Amino acid sequence: MRNVAQELKDRARALHRTIILPETWDHRTLLAAAQIKREAFANLILIGKPDAVSTLARQHGADLSGIPILDPDTLISSYHFVEKFTELRKDKGMTPEKAAETLKDYLYVAAMCVREGLAYGYVAGAANSTANTIRSALHVLKTKPGIKTLSSCFLMVVPDCPYGHDGMFIFADCGVVPNPTASQLADIAIISAESCRALIGVEPIIAMLSFSTKGSGKDPIADKVIEATELVKQRAPQLMVDGELQADAAIIPAIGAKKAPGSSVAGKANVMIFPDLNAGNICYKLVERLAKAMAYGPLLQGCSKPVNDLSRGCSVDDIVTVTAITALQE
């Protein structure tokens, strides 16, 4: 059986990127760090009080030798994070006192380190809510130029599947934006194209999904997808994108040819853009369970630097794999 996690690690290894794991009070983070060090597919920085982190690591048998454990207070002082964060958010009423309080949160320290170029990205969420992880990313790193929407995607790997790219797809958005506008949906499609290149390693073929194909159904929710498709074509004319398409027309060549003749996407899609979070979340869970697919995510996309959020129920292997994915993201 194909080992996609290993493929991701192998590709990440060639990049030699540094990822921060800030949740050092959670033993899973330390066990993951030890495993990443053994597999040597990324460089790491841990944020925490070195003595406390080392003690917890010994208690759980995590060998952290050779991994920098950086004291957050030293980082804040040495790199003037309070002053820089105050300046960064002065339009939001940030004061030095509020900045110092906010930077007690290791996620904000990690985000500032990435902003300063000390690391490529960070991974959190094992011991924080999704809201906390996203908030730190948006407050410090903000979104990419030209993208106003932070969203998420899943890398779906469907066994014995002839569709997509050898059964691999990007599904978006399945975890962040509940009811995107046409403009937000266009953002999601454009940034998902980058995720496709980074994670699957092929050119994106983007289907803007709906219950309707090329006017077969009439409703404002289909109109939103049609408008979003036109916005993508205007903003990123180099992308191969089409919509509105039903899911079967998007991935099955014979159905695509019948329902959307002449479409460059129908029957070939490897990026599936859902009209809202209901559709995306329901679909990825059904594919995961019914098709026995591997679902890697939700992976954050649209941030100016790579940041990823874990489930608080994540395993050590989840942290390891998401770290490899973070190293691959652009």
C-alpha positions in Angstrom: 0.0 0.0 0.0 1.2 3.5 -0.8 2.8 5.3 2.1 1.9 8.9 1.4 3.2 10.1 4.8 6.6 8.7 4.0 6.5 10.4 0.6 5.7 13.7 2.2 8.6 13.3 4.7 11.0 12.3 1.9 10.1 15.4 -0.1 10.4 17.6 3.0 13.8 16.2 3.8 15.3 17.7 0.7 14.2 21.3 1.8 16.0 21.4 5.2 13.4 23.8 6.6 13.0 24.7 10.3 9.6 24.3 12.0 8.7 25.4 15.5 6.7 23.2 17.9 5.6 25.6 20.6 3.4 23.3 22.8 6.2 21.9 24.8 4.1 21.3 27.9 2.3 18.5 26.0 4.3 15.2 26.0 3.0 14.3 22.6 4.8 17.3 21.1 8.1 16.2 22.7 7.7 12.6 21.5 6.9 13.9 18.0 10.0 16.1 18.1 12.2 13.1 19.0 10.7 11.1 16.1 11.2 14.0 13.7 14.8 14.3 14.8 15.3 10.5 14.2 13.7 10.7 10.7 15.6 13.9 10.0 13.1 15.5 7.5 13.0 18.9 9.2 15.0 21.0 11.6 13.1 21.9 14.8 12.9 24.6 17.4 11.1 24.0 20.6 9.8 27.0 22.7 9.8 26.6 26.5 11.7 26.8 29.7 14.6 24.4 28.9 14.8 22.7 32.3 11.0 22.1 32.4 11.0 20.8 28.8 13.9 18.5 29.4 12.4 17.1 32.6 9.1 16.3 30.9 11.0 14.8 27.9 12.9 12.4 30.3 9.7 11.4 32.0 8.3 10.3 28.7 11.4 8.9 27.1 11.8 11.6 24.4 15.3 12.1 23.3 15.6 15.8 22.5 19.4 16.0 22.2 20.4 18.4 19.5 17.1 20.1 19.3 17.2 23.8 20.4 14.9 24.6 23.3 14.5 28.4 23.3 13.3 30.3 26.4 10.4 32.5 25.3 11.5 35.3 27.7 14.9 35.4 26.1 13.4 35.4 22.6 11.0 38.3 23.5 13.8 40.3 25.0 16.6 39.6 22.4 14.4 40.2 19.4 12.3 43.1 20.9 9.1 41.2 20.3 7.0 43.5 22.6 7.9 46.6 20.7 7.5 44.9 17.3 4.2 43.3 18.2 2.9 46.7 19.5 3.8 48.4 16.3 2.3 45.6 14.2 -1.1 45.9 15.9 -1.1 49.6 16.9 -4.1 50.2 14.6 -6.0 47.7 16.7 -5.2 49.6 19.9 -2.2 47.4 21.0 -0.1 48.8 23.8 3.2 47.5 25.2 1.4 46.2 28.3 -1.1 44.3 26.2 1.6 43.0 23.9 3.7 41.7 26.8 0.6 39.9 28.1 -0.3 38.4 24.7 3.3 37.2 24.3 3.0 35.0 27.3 1.2 32.7 24.8 3.9 30.5 23.2 1.9 30.5 19.9 2.4 34.2 19.6 6.1 33.8 20.3 6.3 31.1 17.6 4.5 33.4 15.1 6.9 36.3 15.9 9.9 33.9 15.4 8.5 32.9 12.0 7.9 36.6 11.1 11.5 37.4 12.1 12.8 34.6 9.9 14.0 32.3 12.7 11.9 29.5 11.3 9.9 28.6 8.2 6.6 27.8 10.0 5.0 26.4 13.1 2.6 23.7 14.1 0.2 23.9 17.1 -3.2 22.8 18.2 -2.4 19.6 20.3 -3.0 21.7 23.4 -4.8 24.8 21.9 -8.1 25.4 20.2 -8.2 26.0 16.4 -9.3 29.5 17.2 -6.2 30.2 19.2 -3.9 28.8 16.5 -5.6 30.8 13.7 -5.7 34.0 15.8 -2.0 33.9 16.4 -1.3 33.4 12.7 -3.6 36.2 11.6 -2.5 38.7 14.2 1.2 38.3 13.5 1.7 36.8 10.0 -1.6 37.9 8.3 -2.7 36.5 4.9 -0.7 36.2 1.7 -0.7 39.2 -0.7 -3.8 39.1 -2.8 -5.6 36.6 -0.5 -8.0 38.0 2.2 -9.3 34.6 3.4 -7.6 32.1 5.7 -9.1 28.8 4.9 -8.3 25.1 5.1 -7.9 22.1 2.9 -7.6 18.3 3.2 -5.1 16.2 1.3 -7.3 13.2 0.5 -5.7 9.9 -0.6 -8.3 7.4 -1.9 -7.0 3.8 -2.3 -7.5 2.0 -5.6 -9.0 5.2 -7.2 -8.5 6.1 -10.8 -9.7 9.7 -10.4 -7.9 12.8 -9.4 -4.1 12.3 -9.4 -3.7 8.6 -8.7 -6.5 9.0 -6.1 -5.1 12.1 -4.6 -7.2 15.3 -4.2 -7.2 18.6 -2.5 -10.6 19.3 -0.8 -11.4 22.8 0.3 -12.7 24.4 2.4 -13.7 21.7 4.9 -12.8 23.3 8.2 -12.8 27.1 8.5 -15.1 29.3 6.5 -18.8 28.3 7.1 -20.5 30.2 4.2 -18.0 31.8 1.9 -19.0 34.7 -0.4 -18.2 34.4 -4.1 -15.0 36.4 -3.4 -14.0 34.2 -0.5 -14.7 31.1 -2.6 -12.4 32.5 -5.3 -9.7 33.1 -2.6 -10.1 29.5 -1.5 -9.8 28.1 -5.0 -6.7 30.2 -5.8 -4.9 29.2 -2.6 -5.9 25.6 -2.9 -4.1 25.6 -6.3 -0.9 26.3 -4.3 -1.7 23.5 -1.9 -2.1 21.1 -4.8 1.3 22.0 -6.2 3.0 21.8 -2.7 1.4 18.6 -1.4 0.5 16.5 -4.5 3.3 17.9 -6.7 1.2 18.4 -9.8 -0.5 21.2 -11.6 -4.0 21.9 -10.1 -7.2 21.2 -12.1 -9.9 23.0 -10.1 -13.5 22.1 -10.0 -15.9 24.6 -8.5 -18.6 22.2 -7.2 -22.3 22.6 -7.0 -25.5 20.6 -7.2 -25.7 22.0 -10.8 -23.5 21.5 -13.9 -23.5 24.4 -16.4 -26.9 25.7 -15.6 -28.7 22.4 -15.1 -30.1 23.7 -11.9 -31.1 27.3 -11.1 -30.6 28.7 -7.6 -28.7 31.5 -5.9 -26.3 29.0 -4.3 -25.3 27.8 -7.8 -25.1 31.4 -8.9 -22.5 32.0 -6.2 -20.3 29.2 -7.6 -20.6 30.6 -11.1 -19.6 34.1 -9.9 -16.7 32.6 -7.9 -15.5 30.7 -11.0 -15.5 33.9 -13.1 -13.5 35.7 -10.3 -10.9 33.0 -10.3 -10.5 33.2 -14.1 -10.1 37.0 -13.8 -7.7 37.0 -10.9 -5.6 33.9 -11.9 -6.1 33.4 -15.6 -3.2 30.8 -15.7 -5.2 28.4 -13.6 -7.2 25.5 -15.1 -10.6 26.0 -13.4 -14.2 25.4 -14.3 -17.6 25.5 -12.7 -20.2 25.1 -11.8 -19.8 21.3 -11.9 -21.4 18.4 -10.1 -18.9 16.1 -8.3 -19.3 13.2 -10.8 -18.9 15.5 -13.8 -15.7 16.9 -12.1 -13.9 13.6 -11.7 -15.4 11.0 -14.1 -14.3 11.5 -17.7 -17.4 10.0 -19.4 -19.8 12.0 -17.2 -17.8 15.1 -17.6 -17.8 14.8 -21.4 -21.6 14.3 -21.3 -22.5 17.0 -18.8 -19.9 19.6 -19.6 -18.6 19.0 -23.2 -15.6 21.1 -24.0 -14.6 21.7 -20.4 -10.9 21.5 -19.8 -11.6 20.4 -16.2 -14.6 18.1 -16.3 -13.5 14.5 -15.7 -10.0 15.5 -14.7 -10.3 17.5 -11.5 -7.8 17.0 -8.6 -8.9 20.1 -6.6 -12.4 20.1 -5.3 -13.8 23.5 -4.1 -17.0 23.1 -2.1 -19.6 25.8 -2.0 -19.8 25.9 1.8 -18.5 24.2 4.9 -21.5 22.0 5.2 -20.8 20.4 1.8 -17.0 20.2 2.3 -17.0 18.8 5.8 -19.7 16.2 5.1 -18.0 15.1 1.9 -14.5 14.6 3.3 -15.8 12.6 6.2 -17.9 10.4 3.9 -15.0 9.8 1.5 -12.7 9.1 4.5 -15.1 6.5 6.0 -16.8 4.9 3.0 -13.8 4.9 0.6 -11.3 4.1 3.4 -9.4 7.2 2.4 -6.6 8.9 4.3 -7.6 12.5 5.2 -4.6 14.7 6.0 -5.9 17.9 7.6 -7.5 20.3 8.1 -4.4 22.1 6.8 -4.4 25.9 7.0 -3.9 27.8 3.8 -3.7 31.5 2.9 -1.4 32.6 5.7 1.7 34.5 4.6 3.9 31.8 6.2 3.1 28.1 6.8 1.1 27.5 10.0 -0.9 24.4 10.8 -3.5 23.4 13.4 -3.8 20.0 15.0 -6.7 18.3 16.6 -6.4 18.3 20.4 -7.0 14.6 20.1 -4.0 14.2 17.7 -1.5 11.4 17.9 2.3 11.7 17.9 2.2 10.4 14.3 -0.3 13.2 13.4 2.1 15.9 14.7 5.0 14.3 12.8 3.1 14.1 9.5 1.7 17.7 9.8 5.2 18.9 10.5 6.3 17.4 7.2 3.4 19.0 5.4 4.2 22.4 7.0 7.7 22.2 5.6 6.3 21.5 2.1 3.8 24.4 2.1 4.7 27.6 0.3 
